[in-house]
Amino acid sequence: MSEEFKFFAADFPDTPGVYLMKNEKERIIYVGKAKRLRRRLASYFQKNAGHTPKTEALVRKVRSVDILLTGTEKEALILESGLIKKHRPRYNVVLKDDKQYVLFRLDKKSVYPRLSITRKVVRDGSVYFGPFTSGSAARATWKLLGKVFPLRKCSEHVFRNRVRPCLYYDIHQCLAPCVLEVSSDVYADQVRRVEMLLSGKSGELVASLHKQMTEASEALEFERAAFLRDQIQAVKKTVEGQVVVTHDNRDRDVLGLTENEQGLGLGLLFIRQGRLLDEKQFFWPGLTLDEGPEVVESFLLQFYNAGRFIPPVIIAPYEVSDTLLGEVLTERRSGAVRLVAPSTTQEKKLSEIAKNVARQARIKKDTITERLYSVLKLSEEPFRIECIDASHLGGTGMRVGQVVFEEGRRNKEASRVYSFPELEGAGDDYAALAAWVHRRVDSGPPWPDLVLIDGGRGQISAVENALSECVEEMCWELASIAKGPSRRAGELADLIFRPGRKNPMPLKPGSAELLFLQMVRDTAHRFVLGRQRKARKKAVLQSELTSLPGIGPQTARILWDRFGSLDAMVEADEQNIRTLPGVGKKKAAQILAALGSLKAARSV
């Protein structure tokens, strides 16, 4: 066991930066920023400092402190946020549910704008509406709008290359501007209606549609009148669940904090154009209102990242003293952001509503990570699970795929594929898994709490031996999942092994723990196979297509995107080739000649 940390002021500079506190296992347990590192760190280790119980527990566990120097306190604030998101330290206020919520995106730069669903805000001139915490509800609304407002549904790539109308045109849900002559004024009128609806101007829109419906009916244009009637009904159905809470038609988010016997809850209201669009709860066990200001500031920095929609006004439960936080959010929004405490009667009322939402937040009982901790006899709850699967094609293209699950949810950005050209032709899964260990250790933290291996006792032994040789102090929890002797329905089809045990772990067939581990294993298997196929397809593309005269990598990629296979390419005629983007008459002739020679060579 390592010795207790001894703080010496001379060891730390009195400049801006970030400090990383580590425990005896060298795991980061707290990340903080400071304008003056020496003074901030000294405040932790002073006797009789009057710390909160959480801070006292933190100080007792600290065994070392690393620092990262920055030029300014603002840079330290941004770096601190990134490190908290990456390492998710135990004693930081970590936003566990930090997924991007669903937004509607209207591309106003296009002549024929498209209403699409996205989770990321890009500053490209588009208009965004939302957010919606329920993806299914947002998609249902999107489908409803698509039925009565005939905007195009296809992406820009498909829109530019389509040669005939799609099914949406046949069922009267698209005007087909991709191939038909559609008046820009007529299309713009539909876009304006959708924008009015999503901007909260539903009353004005309904009145306008009612007037147009009456005029169409009086002119005996009954088909158009029925179409407008359907639009009115769709508008009413879209906004029927929204409540008007302000009359200034502004966008704002409102935060509320409450404390109960389990911890601290935070409620968040999304108000768009004066309407309460959605709400969300967050919870941190063991915290009190004394730590409220830290919770609010940390939440604001983590939640409102650069890819999220940020409103111009955020009403917080407290006066936010950190002016740098407002500057960072302003930069992320590319527009002014005001962080204010509730002052007017209306703002105080909204704050009380947010508190009521926060009171609904509770600890999620019996999570999958808690179950795994119990049934697998782990040393601690597995927050981060890394699952690996070795794969090759007849001994070639040896790769190990790695997928990551954090708190039971997949982190797609952390997925990796490790290739091992030195093992080419060997087809040795054990050697690949051992080599993966060395590469994974070299890549550094965040370290896994559990490594799940697709395989049996042999695979888990290969990883265990390589891990012990790589770094003596490195001790990861390991488990493997293998197909059992029986595949019949109702019998145990998968076995879970742990190091040091001859027999598999006693997981019940159909249990939540086993089903979760199977899902994680299958995800890793699909991921590495997909990368294998992609690599193989790229190799074929490079070897067969790019070796032909007149076909470079860019043209080859266009051909693959359009036709999908070499067989379809060699059977294409001049008309199909001429519809490719950027391909003229001369270029089409070159491609046809090259594909003709390939077809002749393949038929020999």
C-alpha positions as CSV (number, residue, x, y, z in Angstrom):
1,M,0.0,0.0,0.0
2,S,1.5,3.4,-1.0
3,E,2.2,6.1,1.5
4,E,0.0,9.0,2.3
5,F,0.5,12.0,0.1
6,K,2.7,14.7,1.6
7,F,2.1,18.2,0.2
8,F,5.1,20.5,-0.3
9,A,4.2,23.9,-1.7
10,A,7.6,24.2,-3.4
11,D,6.8,21.3,-5.7
12,F,4.0,23.2,-7.4
13,P,4.0,26.4,-9.4
14,D,1.7,29.3,-8.6
15,T,0.4,29.6,-12.1
16,P,-2.9,28.6,-13.9
17,G,-3.4,24.9,-14.7
18,V,-5.2,21.7,-14.0
19,Y,-4.5,19.2,-11.2
20,L,-5.2,15.5,-11.3
21,M,-5.4,13.7,-7.9
22,K,-4.7,9.9,-8.0
23,N,-5.3,7.1,-5.6
24,E,-3.0,4.2,-4.7
25,K,-3.9,2.4,-7.9
26,E,-2.8,5.4,-10.0
27,R,-6.4,6.0,-11.0
28,I,-7.5,9.6,-11.3
29,I,-10.1,10.3,-8.6
30,Y,-10.5,14.1,-9.0
31,V,-9.7,16.7,-11.6
32,G,-9.7,20.4,-10.8
33,K,-8.6,23.7,-12.2
34,A,-7.0,26.7,-10.5
35,K,-5.8,30.2,-11.3
36,R,-3.0,29.6,-8.8
37,L,-2.2,25.9,-8.5
38,R,0.0,26.1,-5.4
39,R,-2.5,28.1,-3.4
40,R,-5.5,25.8,-4.5
41,L,-3.7,22.6,-3.7
42,A,-2.5,23.9,-0.3
43,S,-6.1,24.5,0.6
44,Y,-6.8,20.8,0.4
45,F,-4.0,19.7,2.8
46,Q,-4.3,22.3,5.5
47,K,-5.2,21.0,9.0
48,N,-8.6,22.0,10.3
49,A,-9.6,23.4,6.9
50,G,-13.3,22.7,7.5
51,H,-13.8,20.6,4.4
52,T,-17.1,18.9,3.5
53,P,-17.3,15.1,4.2
54,K,-16.8,14.5,0.4
55,T,-13.6,16.5,0.3
56,E,-12.3,14.9,3.5
57,A,-12.8,11.5,2.0
58,L,-11.1,12.6,-1.2
59,V,-8.0,13.9,0.6
60,R,-7.6,10.7,2.6
61,K,-7.4,8.7,-0.7
62,V,-5.0,11.0,-2.5
63,R,-1.5,9.4,-3.1
64,S,-0.1,11.6,-5.9
65,V,-1.0,14.8,-7.7
66,D,-0.1,15.5,-11.4
67,I,-0.4,19.0,-12.9
68,L,-1.0,20.3,-16.4
69,L,0.0,24.0,-16.9
70,T,-2.0,26.3,-19.1
71,G,-1.6,29.8,-20.3
72,T,-4.8,31.2,-18.7
73,E,-7.5,30.2,-16.3
74,K,-9.9,30.0,-19.1
75,E,-7.8,27.4,-20.9
76,A,-7.6,25.5,-17.6
77,L,-11.4,25.5,-17.3
78,I,-11.8,24.0,-20.8
79,L,-9.1,21.4,-20.2
80,E,-10.7,20.5,-16.9
81,S,-14.0,19.8,-18.6
82,G,-12.4,17.6,-21.2
83,L,-10.5,15.6,-18.6
84,I,-13.6,15.1,-16.4
85,K,-15.5,13.7,-19.4
86,K,-12.6,11.4,-20.4
87,H,-11.7,10.0,-17.0
88,R,-15.0,10.4,-15.1
89,P,-13.3,10.7,-11.7
90,R,-15.1,9.4,-8.7
91,Y,-15.1,12.6,-6.7
92,N,-16.0,15.0,-9.5
93,V,-19.5,16.0,-10.4
94,V,-19.8,13.8,-13.4
95,L,-22.6,14.2,-15.9
96,K,-23.5,10.6,-16.6
97,D,-26.4,11.3,-18.9
98,D,-24.5,13.6,-21.3
99,K,-25.8,12.2,-24.6
100,Q,-26.8,14.7,-27.3
101,Y,-30.6,15.1,-27.5
102,V,-32.5,15.1,-30.7
103,L,-32.9,18.3,-32.7
104,F,-34.7,19.2,-35.9
105,R,-32.4,20.7,-38.5
106,L,-33.7,22.9,-41.4
107,D,-31.0,23.6,-44.0
108,K,-31.8,27.1,-45.1
109,K,-28.8,27.4,-47.4
110,S,-30.3,24.9,-49.8
111,V,-32.7,26.0,-52.6
112,Y,-35.0,23.1,-51.5
113,P,-34.4,22.8,-47.7
114,R,-34.8,19.5,-45.9
115,L,-36.1,18.9,-42.4
116,S,-33.9,16.3,-40.8
117,I,-33.2,14.8,-37.4
118,T,-29.8,15.3,-35.8
119,R,-28.0,15.2,-32.5
120,K,-25.3,17.7,-33.2
121,V,-25.3,21.5,-33.9
122,V,-23.1,22.6,-36.8
123,R,-22.6,26.3,-37.5
124,D,-23.4,26.0,-41.2
125,G,-26.3,28.4,-41.5
126,S,-29.0,25.8,-40.7
127,V,-31.8,26.5,-38.2
128,Y,-32.3,24.1,-35.3
129,F,-35.3,23.3,-33.2
130,G,-35.5,21.4,-30.0
131,P,-34.1,19.6,-28.0
132,F,-36.2,16.6,-27.5
133,T,-35.1,14.2,-24.7
134,S,-37.3,11.4,-26.3
135,G,-35.9,10.3,-29.6
136,S,-39.0,8.2,-30.4
137,A,-41.3,11.2,-29.7
138,A,-39.2,13.4,-32.0
139,R,-39.2,10.9,-34.8
140,A,-43.0,10.5,-34.5
141,T,-43.4,14.3,-34.8
142,W,-41.0,14.3,-37.8
143,K,-43.0,11.6,-39.5
144,L,-46.2,13.5,-38.9
145,L,-44.8,16.7,-40.3
146,G,-43.4,14.7,-43.3
147,K,-46.9,13.4,-44.2
148,V,-48.5,16.8,-44.5
149,F,-45.7,19.1,-45.4
150,P,-44.2,17.7,-48.6
151,L,-40.5,18.6,-48.1
152,R,-37.8,16.4,-49.5
153,K,-36.6,13.6,-47.3
154,C,-33.4,12.5,-49.1
155,S,-29.8,13.6,-48.3
156,E,-27.8,16.0,-50.4
157,H,-25.9,13.2,-52.0
158,V,-29.0,11.3,-53.1
159,F,-30.8,14.6,-54.0
160,R,-28.0,15.5,-56.5
161,N,-27.8,12.0,-58.1
162,R,-31.5,10.9,-58.3
163,V,-32.9,10.2,-61.8
164,R,-36.5,9.6,-60.9
165,P,-38.9,10.4,-58.1
166,C,-38.9,8.2,-55.0
167,L,-41.8,6.5,-53.1
168,Y,-42.5,9.7,-51.1
169,Y,-43.5,11.5,-54.3
170,D,-45.9,8.6,-55.1
171,I,-47.6,8.8,-51.7
172,H,-47.8,12.7,-51.9
173,Q,-45.3,13.3,-49.2
174,C,-42.7,15.0,-51.4
175,L,-42.8,17.5,-54.3
176,A,-39.8,15.7,-55.9
177,P,-37.7,18.8,-56.6
178,C,-34.8,16.4,-57.3
179,V,-36.1,15.7,-60.8
180,L,-39.2,17.7,-61.4
181,E,-39.7,21.4,-62.0
182,V,-41.0,22.7,-58.6
183,S,-41.6,26.4,-58.1
184,S,-39.2,27.7,-55.5
185,D,-42.0,30.0,-54.2
186,V,-44.4,27.0,-53.7
187,Y,-41.6,25.0,-51.9
188,A,-40.6,28.1,-49.8
189,D,-44.2,28.4,-48.6
190,Q,-44.1,24.9,-47.2
191,V,-40.8,25.6,-45.6
192,R,-42.2,28.8,-44.0
193,R,-45.1,26.8,-42.5
194,V,-42.8,24.2,-41.0
195,E,-40.6,26.9,-39.6
196,M,-43.5,28.8,-38.1
197,L,-44.8,25.6,-36.4
198,L,-41.4,24.7,-34.9
199,S,-40.7,28.3,-33.9
200,G,-43.8,28.3,-31.7
201,K,-46.0,30.4,-34.0
202,S,-48.6,27.7,-34.3
203,G,-51.6,30.1,-33.6
204,E,-50.6,32.4,-36.4
205,L,-50.0,29.4,-38.7
206,V,-53.4,27.8,-38.0
207,A,-55.1,31.1,-38.6
208,S,-53.4,31.5,-42.0
209,L,-54.2,27.9,-42.9
210,H,-57.8,28.3,-41.9
211,K,-58.1,31.4,-44.2
212,Q,-56.5,29.5,-47.1
213,M,-58.7,26.5,-46.6
214,T,-61.9,28.7,-46.6
215,E,-60.7,30.4,-49.8
216,A,-60.0,27.0,-51.5
217,S,-63.4,25.7,-50.4
218,E,-65.2,28.7,-51.8
219,A,-63.3,28.3,-55.1
220,L,-64.5,24.7,-55.2
221,E,-60.9,23.5,-54.9
222,F,-61.9,20.7,-52.5
223,E,-58.7,18.6,-52.9
224,R,-56.5,21.6,-51.8
225,A,-58.9,22.4,-49.0
226,A,-58.6,18.9,-47.7
227,F,-54.9,19.1,-47.9
228,L,-54.9,22.3,-45.8
229,R,-57.3,20.7,-43.3
230,D,-54.8,17.9,-42.8
231,Q,-52.1,20.4,-42.2
232,I,-54.2,22.2,-39.5
233,Q,-54.8,18.9,-37.7
234,A,-51.1,18.0,-37.9
235,V,-50.2,21.4,-36.4
236,K,-52.6,21.0,-33.5
237,K,-51.4,17.5,-32.8
238,T,-47.8,18.6,-32.8
239,V,-48.3,21.4,-30.2
240,E,-51.0,19.8,-28.1
241,G,-48.5,18.5,-25.5
242,Q,-46.7,21.9,-25.1
243,V,-47.6,24.3,-22.4
244,V,-47.2,28.1,-22.7
245,V,-45.1,29.3,-19.7
246,T,-43.9,32.7,-20.9
247,H,-45.3,35.3,-23.2
248,D,-42.1,36.8,-24.6
249,N,-41.5,34.0,-27.1
250,R,-37.9,33.6,-26.1
251,D,-35.6,30.5,-25.8
252,R,-34.3,29.8,-22.3
253,D,-33.3,26.8,-20.1
254,V,-34.1,26.8,-16.4
255,L,-32.3,24.8,-13.7
256,G,-33.6,23.8,-10.3
257,L,-31.9,22.0,-7.4
258,T,-33.3,20.0,-4.5
259,E,-31.8,17.9,-1.8
260,N,-33.3,14.7,-0.4
261,E,-32.1,11.9,1.9
262,Q,-30.3,10.2,-1.0
263,G,-28.5,13.1,-2.6
264,L,-28.9,16.1,-4.8
265,G,-31.3,16.3,-7.7
266,L,-31.3,18.8,-10.6
267,G,-34.2,19.6,-12.9
268,L,-33.8,21.1,-16.3
269,L,-36.6,22.8,-18.4
270,F,-36.2,23.4,-22.1
271,I,-38.4,26.4,-23.0
272,R,-38.5,27.3,-26.7
273,Q,-40.5,30.3,-28.0
274,G,-42.2,30.6,-24.6
275,R,-43.4,27.0,-24.6
276,L,-42.2,24.2,-22.3
277,L,-40.9,21.8,-24.8
278,D,-39.3,19.1,-22.6
279,E,-37.7,18.5,-19.2
280,K,-34.9,16.3,-17.8
281,Q,-33.8,15.2,-14.3
282,F,-30.2,14.4,-13.1
283,F,-29.1,13.0,-9.7
284,W,-25.9,12.8,-7.7
285,P,-26.0,10.5,-4.6
286,G,-24.4,11.7,-1.4
287,L,-24.2,15.4,-2.3
288,T,-25.9,18.2,-0.4
289,L,-27.0,21.8,-1.2
290,D,-23.8,23.0,0.3
291,E,-22.1,21.7,-2.9
292,G,-24.8,23.1,-5.1
293,P,-22.7,25.9,-6.7
294,E,-20.0,23.5,-7.7
295,V,-22.6,21.1,-9.1
296,V,-24.3,23.8,-11.2
297,E,-21.0,25.2,-12.6
298,S,-19.7,21.7,-13.4
299,F,-23.1,20.8,-15.0
300,L,-23.2,23.9,-17.2
301,L,-19.7,23.3,-18.5
302,Q,-20.2,19.6,-19.2
303,F,-23.8,19.7,-20.5
304,Y,-23.5,22.6,-22.9
305,N,-20.7,21.4,-25.1
306,A,-19.9,22.7,-28.5
307,G,-22.2,20.3,-30.4
308,R,-25.3,21.1,-28.3
309,F,-28.0,23.7,-28.8
310,I,-27.3,26.5,-26.3
311,P,-30.0,29.1,-25.7
312,P,-29.2,32.7,-25.2
313,V,-30.4,32.7,-21.5
314,I,-29.8,30.1,-18.9
315,I,-31.5,30.6,-15.5
316,A,-29.5,29.0,-12.8
317,P,-30.4,28.4,-9.1
318,Y,-27.5,30.6,-8.0
319,E,-25.7,33.6,-9.2
320,V,-22.8,32.1,-11.2
321,S,-19.7,33.7,-9.9
322,D,-17.3,32.3,-12.5
323,T,-17.4,34.8,-15.4
324,L,-15.1,32.6,-17.4
325,L,-17.9,30.0,-17.7
326,G,-20.1,32.6,-19.5
327,E,-17.3,33.4,-21.9
328,V,-16.8,29.7,-22.7
329,L,-20.5,29.1,-23.4
330,T,-20.6,32.3,-25.5
331,E,-17.8,30.9,-27.7
332,R,-19.5,27.5,-28.0
333,R,-22.8,29.1,-29.0
334,S,-21.1,31.7,-31.3
335,G,-23.5,34.2,-29.7
336,A,-24.1,35.9,-26.3
337,V,-25.1,33.6,-23.4
338,R,-26.4,35.1,-20.1
339,L,-26.2,33.1,-16.9
340,V,-28.7,34.6,-14.5
341,A,-30.3,33.8,-11.2
342,P,-34.1,34.0,-11.0
343,S,-35.1,37.6,-10.2
344,T,-38.5,38.4,-11.8
345,T,-41.7,36.8,-10.7
346,Q,-41.9,34.8,-13.9
347,E,-38.3,33.5,-13.6
348,K,-38.9,32.5,-9.9
349,K,-42.0,30.6,-11.0
350,L,-40.0,28.8,-13.7
351,S,-37.3,28.0,-11.1
352,E,-40.0,26.4,-8.8
353,I,-41.2,24.3,-11.7
354,A,-37.6,23.1,-12.3
355,K,-37.3,22.3,-8.6
356,N,-40.4,20.1,-8.8
357,V,-38.8,18.3,-11.8
358,A,-35.6,17.8,-9.7
359,R,-37.6,16.3,-6.8
360,Q,-38.5,13.4,-9.2
361,A,-34.9,12.5,-9.6
362,R,-33.8,9.4,-7.7
363,I,-31.0,6.9,-7.6
364,K,-31.5,4.2,-10.2
365,K,-31.7,1.0,-8.3
366,D,-30.3,-2.3,-9.3
367,T,-28.3,-1.2,-12.4
368,I,-26.6,-3.6,-14.7
369,T,-23.2,-2.6,-13.4
370,E,-24.2,-3.4,-9.9
371,R,-25.5,-6.8,-10.9
372,L,-22.3,-7.6,-12.8
373,Y,-20.3,-6.5,-9.7
374,S,-22.2,-9.0,-7.6
375,V,-22.5,-12.1,-9.9
376,L,-19.0,-11.9,-11.3
377,K,-17.4,-11.3,-7.9
378,L,-15.5,-8.2,-9.0
379,S,-13.5,-5.9,-6.8
380,E,-15.5,-2.8,-7.7
381,E,-18.5,-1.9,-9.9
382,P,-17.5,-2.0,-13.5
383,F,-18.2,1.5,-14.8
384,R,-16.1,1.0,-18.0
385,I,-16.3,-2.3,-19.8
386,E,-14.0,-3.0,-22.8
387,C,-14.9,-6.0,-24.9
388,I,-12.4,-7.4,-27.4
389,D,-12.7,-9.9,-30.2
390,A,-9.8,-11.2,-32.4
391,S,-10.7,-11.7,-36.0
392,H,-9.0,-12.7,-39.3
393,L,-9.9,-13.9,-42.8
394,G,-8.2,-17.3,-43.3
395,G,-5.2,-16.1,-41.4
396,T,-4.9,-12.7,-43.2
397,G,-5.8,-9.3,-41.9
398,M,-5.4,-10.1,-38.2
399,R,-7.3,-7.6,-36.1
400,V,-8.6,-7.1,-32.6
401,G,-11.8,-5.1,-32.3
402,Q,-12.5,-3.2,-29.0
403,V,-15.9,-1.7,-28.1
404,V,-16.5,0.3,-24.9
405,F,-19.6,0.4,-22.6
406,E,-19.8,3.0,-19.8
407,E,-22.5,2.5,-17.2
408,G,-24.2,0.0,-19.4
409,R,-24.3,2.3,-22.5
410,R,-22.1,2.0,-25.5
411,N,-19.5,4.7,-26.1
412,K,-19.1,4.5,-29.9
413,E,-16.4,7.2,-30.0
414,A,-14.2,4.9,-27.9
415,S,-14.4,1.9,-30.3
416,R,-11.0,0.9,-31.8
417,V,-9.6,-1.6,-34.2
418,Y,-6.0,-2.8,-33.7
419,S,-4.3,-4.4,-36.7
420,F,-1.2,-6.6,-36.4
421,P,0.6,-7.0,-39.7
422,E,3.4,-8.9,-37.9
423,L,0.9,-11.8,-37.4
424,E,-0.1,-11.9,-41.0
425,G,-0.8,-15.5,-42.1
426,A,-0.5,-16.9,-38.6
427,G,-4.2,-17.0,-37.7
428,D,-3.2,-17.1,-34.0
429,D,-5.9,-15.5,-31.9
430,Y,-3.9,-16.0,-28.7
431,A,-0.9,-14.0,-30.0
432,A,-3.3,-11.3,-31.3
433,L,-4.9,-10.9,-27.9
434,A,-1.5,-10.8,-26.1
435,A,-0.3,-8.2,-28.6
436,W,-3.5,-6.2,-28.0
437,V,-2.6,-6.0,-24.3
438,H,0.7,-4.3,-25.0
439,R,-0.9,-1.8,-27.5
440,R,-3.8,-1.1,-25.0
441,V,-1.4,-0.4,-22.1
442,D,0.7,1.9,-24.4
443,S,-2.5,3.9,-25.3
444,G,-3.0,4.9,-21.6
445,P,-6.0,5.7,-19.6
446,P,-8.9,5.7,-19.1
447,W,-8.4,2.1,-17.9
448,P,-11.1,-0.5,-18.0
449,D,-12.8,-1.8,-14.9
450,L,-13.6,-5.0,-16.7
451,V,-12.2,-6.5,-19.9
452,L,-14.6,-9.0,-21.6
453,I,-13.0,-11.3,-24.1
454,D,-14.8,-13.2,-26.8
455,G,-13.5,-16.7,-26.1
456,G,-12.9,-19.3,-23.4
457,R,-10.3,-20.3,-20.9
458,G,-7.5,-20.1,-23.5
459,Q,-8.2,-16.6,-24.5
460,I,-8.6,-15.3,-21.0
461,S,-5.3,-16.9,-20.0
462,A,-3.5,-15.3,-23.0
463,V,-4.7,-11.8,-21.9
464,E,-3.9,-12.5,-18.2
465,N,-0.3,-13.7,-19.0
466,A,0.4,-10.7,-21.3
467,L,-1.0,-8.3,-18.8
468,S,1.3,-9.6,-16.0
469,E,4.3,-9.4,-18.3
470,C,3.5,-5.9,-19.5
471,V,3.1,-4.1,-16.3
472,E,3.3,-5.7,-12.9
473,E,1.1,-3.1,-11.2
474,M,-1.6,-3.2,-13.9
475,C,-4.4,-5.4,-12.6
476,W,-7.6,-5.4,-14.8
477,E,-10.6,-7.5,-14.0
478,L,-11.0,-10.1,-16.7
479,A,-13.9,-12.3,-17.9
480,S,-14.5,-14.2,-21.1
481,I,-17.7,-15.4,-22.8
482,A,-17.7,-18.6,-24.9
483,K,-20.3,-20.7,-26.6
484,G,-21.4,-23.6,-24.4
485,P,-21.8,-27.3,-25.5
486,S,-25.6,-26.9,-26.0
487,R,-27.3,-24.5,-28.4
488,R,-30.9,-25.8,-27.8
489,A,-33.6,-23.3,-26.7
490,G,-34.0,-23.1,-23.0
491,E,-30.4,-24.3,-22.2
492,L,-27.3,-22.3,-21.4
493,A,-25.7,-21.4,-24.7
494,D,-23.0,-19.1,-23.4
495,L,-20.5,-19.6,-20.6
496,I,-18.7,-16.9,-18.6
497,F,-15.2,-17.6,-17.3
498,R,-13.1,-15.7,-14.7
499,P,-9.4,-16.1,-14.0
500,G,-8.5,-18.7,-11.3
501,R,-11.8,-20.6,-11.7
502,K,-12.0,-24.0,-13.4
503,N,-15.8,-23.9,-13.8
504,P,-17.8,-21.1,-15.5
505,M,-19.6,-18.5,-13.4
506,P,-23.2,-19.5,-12.3
507,L,-25.2,-17.1,-14.4
508,K,-28.8,-18.1,-14.9
509,P,-29.9,-18.6,-18.5
510,G,-31.9,-15.5,-19.7
511,S,-30.7,-13.4,-16.7
512,A,-30.2,-9.7,-17.3
513,E,-26.5,-10.1,-16.6
514,L,-26.0,-12.8,-19.2
515,L,-28.1,-11.1,-21.8
516,F,-26.1,-7.9,-21.3
517,L,-22.8,-9.7,-21.7
518,Q,-24.0,-11.5,-24.8
519,M,-25.1,-8.1,-26.2
520,V,-21.7,-6.6,-25.5
521,R,-19.9,-9.6,-27.1
522,D,-22.2,-9.5,-30.2
523,T,-21.5,-5.8,-30.6
524,A,-17.8,-6.3,-30.6
525,H,-18.1,-9.2,-33.0
526,R,-20.2,-7.2,-35.5
527,F,-17.9,-4.2,-35.1
528,V,-14.6,-6.1,-35.9
529,L,-16.3,-8.0,-38.8
530,G,-17.5,-4.8,-40.3
531,R,-14.0,-3.3,-40.1
532,Q,-12.7,-6.5,-41.7
533,R,-15.1,-6.2,-44.6
534,K,-14.4,-2.5,-45.0
535,A,-10.6,-3.2,-45.1
536,R,-11.1,-6.0,-47.6
537,K,-13.3,-3.9,-49.8
538,K,-10.7,-1.1,-49.8
539,A,-8.0,-3.6,-50.8
540,V,-10.1,-4.8,-53.7
541,L,-10.8,-1.2,-54.7
542,Q,-7.2,-0.3,-54.7
543,S,-6.1,-3.5,-56.5
544,E,-8.7,-3.8,-59.2
545,L,-10.2,-0.4,-59.9
546,T,-7.4,2.0,-59.3
547,S,-5.1,-0.1,-61.5
548,L,-7.3,0.7,-64.5
549,P,-6.3,3.7,-66.7
550,G,-8.4,6.8,-66.0
551,I,-9.7,5.6,-62.6
552,G,-8.2,7.1,-59.5
553,P,-9.1,6.7,-55.9
554,Q,-11.8,9.4,-56.0
555,T,-13.5,8.0,-59.1
556,A,-13.3,4.5,-57.6
557,R,-15.0,5.7,-54.5
558,I,-17.8,7.3,-56.5
559,L,-18.3,4.1,-58.5
560,W,-18.4,2.0,-55.3
561,D,-20.9,4.4,-53.7
562,R,-23.2,4.2,-56.7
563,F,-23.0,0.6,-57.8
564,G,-21.9,-1.3,-54.7
565,S,-20.1,-4.1,-56.5
566,L,-17.7,-4.8,-59.4
567,D,-20.4,-6.9,-61.2
568,A,-22.8,-3.9,-61.3
569,M,-20.0,-1.6,-62.4
570,V,-19.0,-3.6,-65.5
571,E,-22.6,-4.0,-66.5
572,A,-23.3,-0.2,-66.3
573,D,-24.1,1.6,-69.6
574,E,-23.1,5.1,-70.7
575,Q,-26.3,6.7,-69.3
576,N,-25.6,5.4,-65.8
577,I,-22.0,6.5,-65.9
578,R,-22.9,10.0,-67.1
579,T,-25.2,10.5,-64.1
580,L,-22.2,10.2,-61.7
581,P,-21.3,13.5,-60.0
582,G,-18.4,15.3,-61.8
583,V,-18.4,13.0,-64.8
584,G,-18.7,14.5,-68.2
585,K,-18.8,12.9,-71.7
586,K,-15.1,12.5,-72.0
587,K,-14.6,11.1,-68.5
588,A,-17.5,8.7,-69.0
589,A,-15.9,7.3,-72.1
590,Q,-12.6,6.7,-70.2
591,I,-14.5,4.9,-67.4
592,L,-16.5,2.8,-69.8
593,A,-13.4,1.7,-71.6
594,A,-11.6,0.8,-68.4
595,L,-14.6,-1.1,-67.1
596,G,-14.9,-2.9,-70.5
597,S,-11.3,-4.1,-70.2
598,L,-12.0,-5.3,-66.7
599,K,-15.1,-7.2,-67.8
600,A,-13.1,-8.8,-70.6
601,A,-10.3,-9.8,-68.2
602,R,-12.8,-11.3,-65.7
603,S,-14.6,-13.4,-68.4
604,V,-11.3,-15.1,-69.5
